[in-house]
């Protein structure tokens, strides 16, 4: 049982729903005394009750365990607020237009913090017809490589997945100001701002 599921969290979520202990107990098939014990730190819910308890309280299991509700205030869905998550087990790449609770392979994933590219991760950008050719000066060995290159504007998000022993390069059609992302499997996420680009001269 994960001790982060506290009675305080259960009580706060229950009260926020305007629900009594009896009503919560009925929803998950336990006695009201059991709910009372959880909320007064005299006991903990069985692990098999986490999913029905989270459902009854209208939160995810991860929110229940962390004690933090996630409120999506990003109504306009501006892609420049992009958050990227990478699973260290399977390599899954998850993109969200704002803060989220993300779990993969049984692990709660933190959003990656982006740094400025350094001298070991130099990004070259070359205009080719109506696109831009992006190259990262970086070895692509099986143990150390660029995993993906992505580009975000206020309304779009593109991502190119890369693989060891390939080339750290891709093409994007830049549309206005945005952010270019690269992810090194050893040094993490890096971001370079792309200024507003005028329409091409024909």
Steps between C-alpha positions, in 0.01 A plus 500: 500500500639841403506726807444808284129414499414696813178542693528876454498460122198269508310737730579810292397334176183356656396837644576675171247262340244584770490134596450349845708211634197274463450600135867437419491167680193393300669588171804279563333221700649553846358612834487862609718398797774400254488843335508665843811299594677607180422866556617494862825320411397184689519286189569500126284382210598166348695533176211334311280796597722770348339491156135503618587761766662726240200454269255586779697816579531594128880500493765276347680240711818707464323811631365299792846365583679833466230699678504761224207558268588604146290785364540569129481878471657501156167561328653660190734199455804706403759251375780730614409379852601152388605246762695193392527175693735209422474156660842375614385138470343471153603834346139609444477871409189683620416858402241708685387860452537574871559334838369144527524193721678246280583141590679245283635153588376555856707817544365849566687713245614856568479757220844552348672831571656646187848655502676711237703288253870489590814460287457123496148530356537766230192548283543605137205637303509539122223629273416246228222613263191557719636302797784513748754219525600442864818316592638430848877464521499188715615139479223243456640194675291231669590638843489874429269656245235762421164330554275758333476847353174693545364839405212689663313816407194648669267266311706202377746238616724284281734221616753287314612182680869417449693179557860399582735468203270724294535871430405771749306703246152583378301758304231731632307781338539787746179703538546808714677506835545171682732269693727227370562206737765229496526212746833334580463164674782595741471878539124550479275752329630818337308786344590772253263786423417562135418865419212608279575420135339702223325326216727370228585725207377344181 
